Amino acid sequence: MALAPTSHIARPHAGAVQTYRPALTLLATLFFMWGFITVINNTLLPHLRSVFELNYTQTTLIESVWFIAYFVASIPSGMLIRRIGYKKSIVTGLLVMAAGSLLMVPAAKIPSYEVVLAALFIVASGITLLQVAANPYVAVVGPAETSSSRLNLVQAFNSLGTTLAPLFGGYLILGRSKGGTSEAGVTLTAAERYADAQSVILPYIIVAVVLVLLAIVIARFPLPAMGQATQRASREARRGLSLWSHRNLVFGVPAIFIYLIAEIGVSNLFINFVSQPDIGNITHQEASNYLFLLWGGMMVGRFLGSLVMQKVDAAKVLATFSIGAFVVMIVATFAHGPMAMWALILVGFFHSIMFPTIFTLAIKGLGPLTEEGSGLLIMAIAGGALVIVQGWLADEYGLQWSFLLTAACELYVLFYALWGSKPTGEQLEVQVAE
């Protein structure tokens, strides 16, 4: 099949819908797995902070390395897809993720902070390859007017993975470590910290095995090949066209970048925040159960958003959710006790539809430029690397005050929804041809 430029929105016939449904179901599995692995980091970070006695800046550097991989690996991922196709690239991405997961075993045995960073960079590079392949694929398969609804639906399975991951990590990592089951502020001995480091071995071996099995399944699955045919059509059709004439993309790239700062900052510092004596006064293991609620809210929001956007303009829904996110972040910053904790949990619901909705609004009307635009948006996920700025703010001014950065990010998303997402330039669409 190929992507060919057309002046109208293409509606696939019933046979085409039936053809793509199994592929979309399989992609939902991929979204689940990379969401699951990404959020294991949220339980891993407080664990590593205890094991290596890190400050907040060093702790958030771990996640920054994760998102730097998005910036570094995005362009090579696109080149690989063009060379070997979508299916083989997805299989390669899963195997790269499995290799990075297995590297966590020697990282725990040594133990080594630097090897942990290398392992997570490799895992994130594999996820980047999956992101570059899957997000634009889902967005352009089917009617353009429901692309936001469709991507939100598939991303909901990503949120299912993020919802279950804290329970998995809380039980197998935090629940089996001294640091995870102790009260906040307890100092561990060197022997206890070494023993705690070993608790990551079993979870990451399990993850690696699942990834290899999924790679085998996909290798045997008849996934439609879109790569090279798409490239040939696009090179011919995009002559004389410019990405920079499309306001929705120009402001959409920083919207993804800035939104990721907000999402990653909340999720990575959540356990440390709610376990504080003046907030939740609970252990890290107990806090991981509340992190489950934050990601569960994101899953519910995406399923709900997918339904709402079938009838309500996606930009209006995005504006409403960004206002809600700003309000609860202000409450989390200035309140104390359970009110602050539940406000931070609630932001998961309001963040839910932001990434997929910004993504589809940003590529709207790009036509044969869709692939290049999608690549820029995936690179913008590197914005999550700037969570280290929030780590620095937490060290300098206090963890709670650092959430003012998150609140500011929500205001940019509101600006994008109200003005930046309005398309300009020649509006083109793509048609999926069998």
C-alpha positions in Angstrom: 0.0 0.0 0.0 1.1 3.6 -0.4 0.3 7.1 0.8 -0.7 9.3 -2.1 -1.6 13.0 -1.9 -5.2 13.9 -2.4 -7.3 17.1 -2.1 -10.0 15.5 0.0 -10.2 13.4 3.2 -10.1 9.8 2.2 -12.6 7.4 3.8 -11.5 3.8 3.6 -14.0 1.3 2.4 -15.3 -1.4 4.6 -12.8 -3.9 3.3 -9.9 -1.6 4.1 -11.2 -1.0 7.7 -11.4 -4.8 8.1 -7.8 -5.1 6.8 -6.4 -2.6 9.2 -8.3 -3.6 12.3 -5.9 -6.5 13.2 -2.9 -4.3 12.6 -4.3 -1.6 14.9 -5.0 -4.2 17.5 -1.4 -5.4 17.4 -0.2 -1.7 17.6 -2.3 -1.3 20.7 -0.2 -4.1 22.3 3.0 -2.2 21.4 1.5 1.0 22.9 0.8 -1.0 26.1 4.3 -2.4 26.3 6.2 0.9 25.9 3.8 2.6 28.3 4.4 -0.2 30.8 8.2 0.0 30.5 8.3 3.8 30.6 6.4 4.0 33.9 8.5 1.3 35.6 10.9 4.2 35.7 8.6 6.1 38.1 9.1 3.3 40.7 12.7 2.9 39.7 13.7 6.5 40.3 13.0 6.7 44.1 14.6 3.2 44.4 17.8 4.4 42.6 17.8 7.6 44.6 18.0 5.5 47.8 20.5 2.9 46.4 23.0 5.5 45.0 22.1 8.3 47.5 21.2 10.7 44.8 19.9 14.3 45.0 16.9 15.3 43.0 19.0 16.7 40.1 20.9 13.4 39.8 17.6 11.4 40.1 15.9 13.3 37.3 19.1 13.0 35.2 18.1 9.3 34.9 14.9 10.3 33.2 16.6 13.0 31.2 18.9 10.4 29.7 15.8 8.4 28.8 14.3 11.3 26.8 17.6 12.4 25.3 17.4 9.0 23.5 14.2 10.3 21.7 16.2 13.2 20.3 19.2 11.1 19.3 17.4 8.1 18.0 14.5 9.7 16.1 16.3 10.5 12.8 18.2 7.1 12.7 14.8 5.4 13.4 13.3 7.1 10.4 16.2 6.0 8.2 15.9 2.5 9.4 12.2 2.3 8.7 12.9 3.5 5.1 15.6 0.9 4.7 13.9 -2.2 6.2 10.3 -1.3 6.5 7.8 -0.8 9.4 7.5 -4.5 10.4 11.2 -5.3 10.7 11.8 -2.0 12.4 9.2 -2.7 15.0 10.7 -6.2 15.6 14.2 -4.5 15.9 12.9 -1.9 18.3 11.5 -4.7 20.6 14.8 -6.6 20.5 16.7 -3.4 21.3 14.4 -2.8 24.3 15.0 -6.4 25.5 18.8 -5.9 25.2 18.6 -2.8 27.3 16.4 -4.5 29.9 18.9 -7.4 30.3 21.7 -4.8 30.7 20.0 -3.9 34.0 21.2 -7.2 35.4 24.9 -6.4 35.4 24.0 -2.8 36.4 22.4 -4.2 39.6 25.2 -6.7 40.2 28.0 -4.1 40.1 26.0 -1.9 41.1 26.7 1.1 38.8 24.8 4.3 38.3 26.5 4.8 34.9 25.5 1.4 33.6 21.9 2.0 34.7 22.0 5.2 32.6 23.3 3.2 29.6 20.7 0.5 29.9 17.8 2.9 30.1 19.2 4.9 27.1 19.2 1.6 25.1 15.6 0.8 26.1 14.4 4.3 25.3 16.1 4.1 21.9 14.1 1.0 21.1 10.9 2.7 22.2 11.7 5.7 20.0 11.8 3.4 17.0 8.4 2.1 17.9 7.0 5.6 18.4 8.3 6.8 15.0 6.6 3.9 13.3 3.3 3.6 15.2 2.0 7.1 15.9 1.8 8.4 12.3 0.6 5.0 11.1 -2.4 5.1 13.5 -3.1 8.8 12.7 -3.3 8.4 8.9 -5.2 5.1 8.7 -8.9 6.0 8.5 -10.8 9.2 8.2 -8.8 12.3 8.9 -11.6 13.9 11.0 -11.5 11.1 13.5 -7.7 10.7 13.7 -7.6 12.4 17.2 -10.3 10.0 18.4 -8.4 7.0 16.9 -5.0 7.9 18.3 -6.5 8.6 21.7 -8.2 5.2 21.7 -4.9 3.4 20.9 -3.0 5.6 23.4 -5.5 4.4 26.0 -3.9 1.0 25.8 -0.6 2.8 26.4 -2.2 4.2 29.6 -3.3 0.7 30.6 0.3 -0.2 30.6 1.3 2.9 32.6 -1.6 2.1 35.0 -0.4 -1.5 35.7 3.3 -0.7 35.8 3.4 1.0 39.2 1.7 -2.1 40.8 4.3 -4.3 39.1 7.2 -2.0 40.1 5.8 -1.3 43.5 5.6 -5.1 44.3 8.7 -6.4 42.7 11.1 -3.4 43.2 10.0 -1.2 46.0 8.1 -4.0 47.9 11.3 -6.1 48.0 13.7 -3.4 49.1 14.6 -1.9 52.4 14.4 1.6 51.0 11.0 1.1 49.5 9.4 -0.2 52.7 11.0 2.3 55.1 9.7 5.6 56.2 10.9 8.7 54.4 14.3 10.0 55.5 15.6 6.6 56.8 19.4 6.2 56.0 20.4 2.8 54.7 23.7 1.0 55.4 26.0 0.1 52.5 25.0 -3.5 52.8 21.2 -2.6 52.7 21.7 -0.4 49.6 23.6 -3.2 47.8 20.9 -5.7 48.7 18.2 -3.2 47.4 20.1 -2.9 44.1 19.5 -6.6 43.4 15.7 -6.2 43.5 15.6 -4.8 39.9 17.0 -8.0 38.4 13.8 -10.2 38.3 11.5 -7.5 37.0 13.7 -6.6 34.1 14.3 -10.2 33.2 10.6 -10.7 33.0 10.2 -7.6 30.9 13.0 -8.8 28.5 11.3 -12.2 28.0 8.0 -10.6 27.3 9.6 -8.3 24.7 11.3 -11.1 22.9 8.1 -13.1 22.7 6.2 -10.1 21.4 8.9 -9.6 18.8 8.5 -13.2 17.6 4.7 -12.7 17.3 5.0 -9.5 15.3 7.7 -11.1 13.1 5.1 -13.7 12.1 2.2 -11.3 11.8 1.2 -10.0 8.3 1.6 -6.3 9.2 1.0 -4.1 6.1 4.2 -2.6 4.8 4.0 1.2 4.2 7.6 2.4 4.3 9.3 2.6 0.9 6.1 3.1 -1.1 5.2 6.0 1.2 8.6 7.6 0.7 8.4 7.4 -3.1 5.0 9.0 -3.2 6.0 11.7 -0.7 9.2 12.8 -2.5 7.3 13.4 -5.7 4.3 15.1 -4.0 6.1 17.4 -1.6 7.9 19.5 -4.1 7.3 23.1 -3.5 5.6 22.4 -0.1 7.0 23.7 3.2 6.4 22.4 6.7 6.9 25.9 8.1 3.8 27.3 6.4 1.7 25.2 8.7 1.1 27.0 12.0 -0.4 24.0 13.6 2.9 22.1 13.2 5.2 25.1 14.0 3.5 25.6 17.4 2.7 21.9 17.8 6.4 20.8 18.0 7.0 23.0 21.1 3.6 22.0 22.5 4.7 18.3 22.5 8.1 19.4 24.0 6.6 21.5 26.7 3.8 19.0 27.5 6.4 16.3 28.1 8.1 18.4 30.7 4.8 18.6 32.6 3.9 14.9 32.3 7.3 13.5 33.1 7.9 16.0 36.0 4.7 14.9 37.7 5.1 11.2 37.2 8.8 11.0 38.2 8.6 13.1 41.3 5.1 11.8 42.4 6.3 9.1 44.8 8.8 11.4 46.5 6.2 14.1 46.7 3.3 12.1 48.2 5.5 10.3 50.7 6.6 13.6 52.3 5.4 13.9 56.0 3.3 17.1 55.2 1.6 15.5 52.1 0.8 11.8 52.4 3.2 10.7 55.1 3.5 7.2 53.5 6.3 4.8 52.3 7.5 4.7 48.8 5.8 1.3 48.3 2.5 2.7 49.5 3.0 5.8 47.3 3.4 3.6 44.2 -0.2 2.4 44.7 -1.4 6.0 44.4 0.8 6.4 41.3 -1.4 3.6 39.9 -4.4 6.0 40.3 -2.6 8.8 38.5 -2.0 6.6 35.4 -5.4 5.1 35.8 -6.9 8.5 35.5 -5.0 9.0 32.3 -6.4 5.8 30.9 -9.9 6.8 31.8 -9.4 10.2 30.2 -8.2 8.8 26.9 -11.1 6.4 26.6 -13.5 9.2 27.5 -11.7 11.6 25.2 -11.9 9.2 22.3 -15.6 9.1 22.6 -16.1 12.9 23.1 -13.9 13.8 20.2 -16.2 11.9 17.8 -18.7 14.7 18.3 -16.7 17.7 19.8 -13.9 19.5 18.2 -10.5 18.2 19.4 -9.0 21.6 20.0 -11.9 22.6 22.3 -11.5 19.4 24.3 -7.7 20.1 24.6 -8.4 23.6 25.9 -10.8 22.3 28.5 -8.4 19.7 29.8 -5.5 22.2 29.9 -7.5 24.5 32.1 -8.3 21.6 34.4 -4.6 20.6 34.5 -3.5 24.2 35.4 -6.0 24.4 38.2 -5.1 21.2 39.9 -1.3 21.9 39.6 -1.9 25.2 41.4 -3.7 23.4 44.2 -0.9 20.8 44.4 1.7 23.6 44.7 0.0 25.6 47.4 -2.1 23.1 49.4 -0.9 20.5 51.9 -1.9 17.1 53.1 -4.4 14.9 51.2 -5.7 17.9 49.1 -2.3 18.4 47.5 -1.8 14.7 47.0 -5.2 14.2 45.3 -4.7 17.3 43.2 -1.5 15.7 41.8 -3.3 12.4 41.2 -6.1 14.2 39.3 -3.7 15.9 36.9 -3.3 12.4 35.3 -6.9 12.6 34.0 -6.3 16.1 32.5 -3.0 15.1 30.9 -4.6 12.1 29.3 -5.6 13.4 25.9 -2.8 16.0 25.5 -0.1 14.0 23.6 -2.3 12.2 21.1 -4.5 15.3 20.5 -1.6 17.7 20.0 0.0 15.2 17.7 -3.0 14.8 15.4 -3.8 18.5 15.4 -0.2 19.2 14.5 -0.1 16.9 11.5 -3.5 17.9 10.2 -3.4 19.1 6.6 0.3 18.2 6.1 -0.6 15.7 3.3 2.7 14.4 1.8 4.6 16.2 4.5 3.0 14.1 7.2 6.1 11.9 7.6 8.5 14.8 8.1 6.1 16.5 10.5 5.6 13.3 12.5 9.4 12.9 12.8 9.7 16.4 14.3 6.9 15.7 16.8 8.6 12.5 17.9 11.9 14.3 18.3 10.0 16.8 20.5 9.3 14.0 23.0 12.9 14.8 24.1 11.3 17.6 26.1 11.0 15.1 28.8 14.7 15.4 29.3 14.2 18.9 30.7 12.7 17.2 33.8 16.2 17.8 35.2 15.2 21.5 35.4 12.4 20.6 37.7 14.9 18.4 39.7 17.1 21.5 40.1 14.2 23.6 41.1 13.2 21.0 43.7 16.8 21.0 45.1 17.0 24.8 45.2 13.4 25.9 46.2 11.7 22.8 47.4 9.9 19.9 45.7 6.4 21.4 46.0 7.4 24.8 44.6 8.9 23.0 41.5 5.4 22.2 40.3 4.9 25.8 39.3 7.0 24.8 36.2 4.3 22.2 35.4 1.6 24.8 35.8 3.3 27.1 33.3 3.5 24.2 30.8 -0.2 23.8 31.0 -0.7 27.4 30.0 1.3 26.8 26.7 -0.9 23.8 25.9 -4.0 26.1 26.4 -2.4 28.7 24.0 -1.9 25.9 21.5 -5.5 24.7 21.7 -7.0 28.2 21.4 -4.7 29.6 18.7 -1.6 27.7 17.7 -3.5 24.6 16.5 -5.5 26.5 13.9 -4.2 25.3 10.5 -2.7 27.6 8.0 -1.2 27.0 4.5 -2.5 24.7 1.9 -4.5 21.9 3.5 -3.6 18.6 2.1 -4.6 15.1 3.1 -3.3 11.6 2.5 -5.1 8.6 1.2 -4.2 5.1 2.1 -4.3 3.0 -1.0 -4.2 -0.8 -1.1 
